[in-house]
Amino acid sequence: MNTRTDPAHLLPEIDHGHLDALEEESLFILREVAASFERPALLFSAGKDSCVVHHLACKAFKHHEAGEGAGRWSGSLPFPLLHVDTGHNFPEVIAFRDERVAQSGDRLVVAHLEDSIARGSVRLAQPLESRNGHQSVTLLEAIDEHRFDCLIGGARRDEEKARAKERIFSHRDSFGQWQPKEQRPELWTLFNTRLKPGEHFRAFPISNWTELDVWLYIAREGIALPSIYYTHEREVMRRRGLLVPRTEVTPPAPGETVERVQVRFRTVGDMTCTCPVESLAASAADIVTETLAVTVSERGATRMDDRSSDAAMERRKKEGYF
């Protein structure tokens, strides 16, 4: 392959110094959360971004045990991990989540969307519809039950238009809603964390990172991820330019062709709306090479729910979404 078109030749020339600046900013934000709020929680889906935020939180509040790898820390976080389980998660991701939590010793709170369905607060039009948008209800119920006043998330501004509008400390009103036109200024990284009863914040420590930054950091720090982030063979159907994974909740349509393809996932979410991409990347370094060449964000390339309209994410965020 011509080295001028192959991004792999750029790898030795990448300056990783900016990762130190991004890491320092993220640690500062995490410590600001711990200092400013009484009952924060870290949103942990076991996706790559939440794994990076969890790793950063361990750096901010724990002691690393030398020689034990990226995942060995002593001490505890000053907040629990929170996962909203739709019941339609990839099994590999749930298994990894439990393994990661057991290894870290952190407390995990799981809010189940099935419980919201049983309570009647979530009603599905049909059993196999995407549950991704319904997570907002379960999340807000968990916030109310545990009285969380700040949720730490792994959202980044480069992912999607609505997320590009959001502040690092994002205020949510007493209904859990985000008001884009009423965001608070963050001049000189001074954060206004004042809350009225019933309100809460979302905080995004890696808001200024890009997908490339995340993978460079994963490679540098040796952060473990679910296996589906790397190349593997999977049965898929081609729909509307996407590779839809064949699962019990995304079966093939009548007459649809099922193929076995080498794929990986760029982002992980509900099985009904998350698609892989064709890839042979078997390591974080391989994915860095691929990411250097992509022109579409991971959500734009792999999330069916974000393709429903240009304002799909903003509408969900106003309703209380992550």
N, C-alpha and C positions, 0 to 999 in steps of 0.2 A: 504494500500500500504506500502511496505517496505520502511522505512525512509531512508535507505541507497541509494535507487534508486529514491526517490522522492526529487527533488531539493527544494521543499517548506521548508524543515527543515533547509535549509541553510540561509533563509531570515534573521533571527535574528542575524546571524553571519557576515553579509555583513558590511564591514566598509565603510561608506559613506564619509569619510574624503577626499578621492581622488576626489570627486565631487567638493569640494571647490577649489582644485588645478586646475582642468579642467576649472571651471567657471572663475577663476582668469585669466588664460591664454586666454580664449575666450574674456573676457572683454578688456584685453590688445590689442588683435588683432583688435577688433572692433574700439577701440579708435585710434589705429594706422591708420586704414583706413580713419577715419574721419579727422585725422590730415594731412594725406599724399596726399589725392586726393581732387579735386575740385567738382566733380560731381559723387559721388558713388550712388549705389542703392542696396537694399537688395532683392534678389530673393525670392519671397514668393508664394509658390504653395499651402499653407495651409496643406502640409504634416507635419508629426511629426518633422522632422529635421528642416524645415523652421520655424515651430512654436517655437521650442526651440531657434533657432537663434534670432527670433523676440523677444522672452522673454528676452534673454541675452542683446539684443540691448536696450530694455526698461530699464533694470537694469543699463546699461552703460550710458544712456543719459537722463533718466527721473526720476521723483520722485514718489515712490510708495505711494499710499494713504492707510494708515494703516487701517486694518480691512475691506478692500474692496475686498480681494481675489487676486489671482495671476494676473488677467487681468486688474486691475484698476491702471492706471498711469496718472500723470499729466505732462504736458510738451510735447515736440515734438521731433521726431528723426531728426538728421541733414541730412537725406536722405530719398527718397521715397521708397516704396515697388514696386517691378516689378513682374508681373506674365505674363508668356507666356501661353495664353489660346488656346489649340488645337481645341476646339469645341467638343472634345471627353472626357471631364473631367467628373468624377462622380458628379451627381447633388448635393449630400450631401456635397461634398468638396467645390464646388462653393458657396453654401449657407453659409457654415461655414466661408469661406474666407471673404465674404461680411459682415457677422456678426462681425467677429474679427476686421476687418478694421473700421467698424462703431463704435465699442466699443473703440478702441485705438485712433481714431482720426487721424491716419496716412494717408498720401497721397498714393494712389494706382494708379500705371500706369499699364494698361492692354494692352499687345500686342497680337492681335488676328491673329492666323494662317489663318483664313478665309480671312483676308485682304491681306496676302501674296499670297493666291491663286488667289484673284481678280486681284492683280497686275501682276500675271504671274511669280512671283519669286519662287513659289512652284507649282509643277505640280504633281498631283496624278495619279498613274497608274490605280487605280480603286477606287471608292468612299469610300469603307469600309477598305482600307488599313490603317495600323498603321500610325498615324501622329507624333509619338514620335520623330523619327529621323529628321523630317522636322522642328522641333522646332528651330534648329540651325539657319536656315535662318531668321525666324521671330525675334529671339533674336538679331542677328547681325543687323537687320534692326532697331530694337528699340534702340540699342546702338548708331547707327549712327544718328537716329532722335533726340534723347535726349542728345547726346554727353556724355554718361556715360563713365567715365574713370576707374571705378572699380565696379565689381559686387560681392556682398557678397552672398555666397551660403552655403548650409547645407551639402555639400558632406563630407563623412568620409572615411578614408583610409581603414577601415575594410570591406567596402561594396563590393569592386571589385578590380581586379588586377591593372587596369589602374589607378584607384583613389589612390591606394597605392603608386604609383610612383610620385604623384603630390605634389608640394610644397604647403605650406600654402598660400603664395602669388604667384599665378600662372600667369606668363606673357603670353599675347596673342599678336601676331603680327598684322600688319595692315590689314590682311585678317581674323582676329579673330581666327587664328589657334594656337593650342598648340603644341609646339615642345618638346617632352620628353627629347631629348638629349641636349637641350639648356636651361635648367632650371637654375635659379640663386641660388647660395648657400645661406643658412639661418643659418649660424653659430651664436650661442649665441643669437638667435631670433633677429638678425639684418636683416632687410628686405630692399632689393634694389628695390625701387619703381620708378626708373627713366623710363620715357616713351618718345618715339618719337611720332610725330604727327600721329594720326590714330590708335595707339596701346592702349591696355587697360589691366587691371588685373582682375583676379578672386581671391577673398580672401575667405578662408574657416576656420572660427573661431572654428568649432568643428571637424576639421580634425583628431585630436588625440583621439576623443571619439569613443567608441564602441556602438553597438546597445544596449547592456546592460546598459552602462552609460546613454544613452539617456532616457531609460525607468525609470531607478532609479531617474534621475533628474526630469522627468515629474511627477513621483509619489511624490517626495519630494516637488516640487514647486507648485503642483496642476495646471499644465498647461492644458488648455482645448484643445481637439482635435476633428476632425470630428468623427461622430458616427461610421463610418465604420471601425475604428481602433479596435473596441470592438465587442464582439460576437453578431451576428445577423443572422437571417435565410435568405438565398439567393438561388436563382436558379442558378445551375452551371452545366457544362458539364465536364467530365473527358477527358483530352487530353494530351498525352505525359507526364503523371505523374503530370499534373497541373490541378487545378480547374479553369476552365474558366467561368467567370460570364456571365450569359445570359443578354445581353443588346441589344439595337437596332443596335449597330455596331458590336456585337459579337453574332449573332444568332446561334442556333444549326444547325449543318450540317445534311444533310439527313440521317435518321436512327440513329441519335445520341440521347442518353438518357439524359433527363433533370432531375436533382435531386434537392430536397430542403435540404440544409445542413447548420448546424450551423458553421459559418465561421467568420474570421476577416481578415483585410488586414494588412500586416507587412510594406508595403510601398504603396504609392499612386502615380499613374501616369495616362497616357492615358488608357482609358478603353479597348482599343484593345490589350494591351500588359501587363496589370497588373492583377495578379491573387491573390485570397485570399488563406488562409490555414484553415483547419478545426481547430476550437478552441471554447472553452467555456469561454475564459478569458473575464471577464466583467469589469475589472478595470486595472489600471496601475500596481498595485501590483500583480494581477494575471498574467499579461504579463511578469513581471520580473521573476516570477517562471517558465514560459514557456521558456523564453529566456535563462535561466541558463542551459537548457537541449539541445538547438539547436546546430547543428554542421555546418549548411549552412547559409550564410548571407542572409538577406532579399531579395536582388536583385537576388542572385543565386537561391533562392527558389521560387520566385514569378514573375520574369520578363521574358516574352517570348522573348523580343528583345535582352536580354543579353545572351540567349542560342543559338543565330544564329551562333556564333563562339567564340573562346576564345579571339579574338581580337576585338569583336564587339564594346565594350565601348571605347577602345583606338582609333579606327578608327573614331567614332563619335566625340570624344573629339578633335581630330586633325582638324575636320571640323568646330569646334566652339560650340560643345555641352557643357552643364553645367559642 
